[in-house]
Amino acid sequence: MKRTVMLGAVAALAAAGTSLGAVRVFHASPDAPAVDVYVNTMPGSGDPAIGGLAFEQITDYIGLPTGTYDFQVTPAGAIDPIVIDAQDVMIDGDTDYTIAAGGFLSGIQPFIFEDDNTIDADNARVRFIHLSPDAPAVDVNVAGLSDPLFDGTEFGNSGGYASVPGGTYTVDVTLDADGSQVLGPLDLTLDAGKVYTVFATGSAAAGTLNAVVVVDAIPAPGALALLGLAGLAGRRRRRSA
């Protein structure tokens, strides 16, 4: 994945203590090629902010001042077609976001999630996001628990956050309608004090369902983190519970 360097005004704002939002991009379209992502730049009039983002890859967070932004997505190395044209996306300072390119290529669209990266020193915090476009609503089950950890999550939606003690858990994913297993069992190791997102990706019909586990935040008490996407820096602080 090629990353362009675009420090400039954002780095200056960070140094001045300006409140920044943070945005990352996840490629979750199972039949789409690698893509380029343009931020407030029309393809053909400047370089992409992200180059060559492949399926199931996720970027780091990029710091962005509060405001509205346009995101255009094209096949990697090309300026057309523009397969996603998300305009006037509002980004608030001190808020983290995940923008996922989801669905099959013929109907690819952006899914925008607000990320709660609050640290709980005593527990792991984990979120489930369903991004398999042809899978119906699913449950995420943990061995030893009578109820699903995440219940009835539909495509394009988040099941919210759950707090669990640190440890290794045996997890499977079942259809909400009839309980049939579609993924797993998987061993998932979660550390207390960290925040995670588990993305369901791939195609049910093609037999390529997968779970992509991402660490969203780690403890950094009193530290200021420079968050970069393609070298685009922003200053943000991870919140503590």
Residue pairs with C-beta under 8 A, 6 or more apart in sequence:
1 34
1 50
1 51
1 52
1 53
1 54
1 57
1 59
2 51
2 52
3 50
3 51
3 229
3 230
3 231
4 47
4 48
4 49
4 50
4 51
4 230
4 231
5 230
5 231
5 232
6 47
6 49
6 230
6 231
6 232
7 231
7 232
7 233
10 20
10 63
10 64
10 65
10 232
10 233
10 234
11 232
11 233
13 20
13 65
13 234
14 20
14 63
14 226
14 233
14 234
14 235
15 235
17 235
18 65
18 93
19 65
19 66
19 93
19 94
20 63
20 64
20 65
20 66
20 93
20 94
20 234
20 235
20 236
21 63
21 64
21 65
21 66
21 91
21 92
21 93
21 94
21 95
21 96
21 97
22 61
22 62
22 63
22 64
22 95
22 96
22 97
22 227
22 234
22 236
23 61
23 62
23 64
23 91
23 96
23 97
23 98
23 99
23 229
24 58
24 59
24 60
24 61
24 62
24 96
24 97
24 98
24 99
24 229
25 37
25 50
25 53
25 58
25 59
25 98
25 99
25 100
25 101
25 229
26 57
26 58
26 59
26 98
26 99
26 100
26 101
26 131
26 199
27 34
27 35
27 53
27 54
27 55
27 56
27 57
27 58
27 100
27 101
28 55
28 56
28 100
28 101
28 102
28 111
28 131
28 199
28 201
29 55
29 101
29 102
29 103
29 104
29 105
29 108
29 133
30 55
30 104
30 132
30 133
30 201
30 202
30 203
30 206
30 208
31 104
31 105
31 203
32 55
32 83
32 101
32 104
32 105
32 108
33 75
33 76
34 52
34 53
34 54
34 55
34 75
34 76
35 50
35 52
35 53
35 73
35 74
35 75
35 76
35 83
35 101
36 43
36 48
36 50
36 51
36 52
36 53
36 73
36 74
36 75
36 76
36 77
36 78
37 48
37 49
37 50
37 53
37 71
37 72
37 73
38 46
38 48
38 49
38 70
38 71
38 72
38 73
38 74
39 49
39 62
39 69
39 70
39 71
40 69
40 70
41 47
41 48
41 49
41 72
42 72
43 72
43 74
43 78
43 79
43 80
43 82
44 79
44 80
48 74
49 62
49 229
49 230
49 232
50 59
50 229
50 230
51 76
51 230
52 76
52 77
53 59
53 76
55 201
56 201
56 210
56 212
58 98
58 212
58 214
59 229
59 230
60 227
60 228
60 229
61 96
61 227
61 229
61 234
61 236
62 227
62 228
62 229
62 230
62 232
62 234
63 227
63 232
63 233
63 234
63 235
63 236
64 91
64 234
65 91
65 93
66 91
66 92
66 93
67 90
67 91
68 88
68 89
68 90
68 91
69 88
69 89
69 91
70 85
70 86
70 87
70 88
70 89
71 84
71 85
71 86
71 87
71 89
71 99
71 110
72 82
72 84
72 85
72 86
73 82
73 83
73 84
73 85
73 101
73 108
73 110
74 80
74 81
74 82
74 83
75 81
75 83
83 105
83 108
84 101
84 108
84 109
84 110
86 99
86 110
89 99
89 110
89 112
91 97
94 236
95 114
95 115
96 114
96 115
96 116
96 117
96 216
96 236
97 112
97 113
97 114
97 115
98 112
98 113
98 115
98 129
98 197
99 110
99 111
99 112
99 113
100 110
100 111
100 112
100 113
100 129
100 131
100 199
101 108
101 109
101 110
102 108
102 109
102 110
102 111
102 131
102 133
102 155
102 156
103 109
103 133
103 156
104 133
104 134
104 203
107 133
111 131
111 156
113 129
113 158
115 197
115 216
116 125
116 127
116 161
116 195
117 195
117 216
117 217
117 238
117 239
118 125
118 195
118 238
118 239
118 240
118 241
119 125
119 193
119 194
119 195
119 217
119 218
119 219
119 238
119 239
119 240
119 241
120 163
120 192
120 193
120 241
121 192
121 193
121 219
121 240
121 241
122 165
122 192
122 193
123 163
123 164
123 165
123 166
123 192
123 193
124 163
124 164
124 165
124 166
124 190
124 191
124 192
124 193
124 194
124 195
124 196
125 161
125 162
125 163
125 194
125 195
125 196
126 149
126 161
126 162
126 163
126 164
126 190
126 195
126 196
126 197
126 198
127 158
127 159
127 160
127 161
127 162
127 195
127 196
127 197
127 198
127 216
128 140
128 149
128 150
128 153
128 158
128 159
128 197
128 198
128 200
129 153
129 157
129 158
129 159
129 197
129 198
129 199
129 200
130 137
130 138
130 153
130 154
130 155
130 156
130 157
130 158
130 159
130 200
131 155
131 156
131 199
131 200
131 201
132 155
132 200
132 201
132 202
132 203
132 204
132 209
133 155
133 203
134 203
134 204
134 205
135 155
135 182
135 200
135 203
135 204
135 209
136 154
136 155
136 175
136 176
136 177
137 152
137 153
137 154
137 155
137 175
137 176
137 177
138 152
138 153
138 173
138 174
138 175
138 176
138 182
138 200
139 148
139 150
139 151
139 152
139 153
139 173
139 174
139 175
139 176
139 179
140 148
140 149
140 150
140 153
140 159
140 171
140 172
140 173
140 198
141 148
141 149
141 171
141 172
141 173
141 174
142 149
142 164
142 169
142 170
142 171
143 169
143 170
143 171
143 172
143 185
149 162
149 164
149 171
150 159
150 160
150 162
151 159
151 176
152 176
153 159
153 176
164 190
165 192
166 190
166 191
166 192
166 193
167 189
167 190
168 187
168 188
168 189
168 190
169 187
169 188
169 189
169 190
170 184
170 185
170 186
170 187
170 188
171 184
171 185
171 186
171 187
171 188
171 211
172 181
172 183
172 184
172 185
172 186
173 181
173 182
173 183
173 184
173 200
173 209
173 211
174 180
174 181
174 182
175 182
182 204
182 209
183 200
183 209
183 210
183 211
184 211
186 211
188 198
188 213
190 196
193 218
193 219
194 215
194 216
194 217
194 218
194 219
195 215
195 216
195 217
195 218
196 213
196 214
196 215
196 216
197 213
197 214
197 216
198 211
198 212
198 213
198 214
199 211
199 212
199 213
199 214
200 209
200 210
200 211
201 209
201 210
201 211
201 212
202 208
202 209
202 210
203 209
217 238
218 238
219 238
219 240
220 237
220 238
221 240
223 237
224 235
224 236
224 237
225 235
225 236
225 237
225 238
226 233
226 234
226 235
227 233
227 234
227 235
227 236
228 234
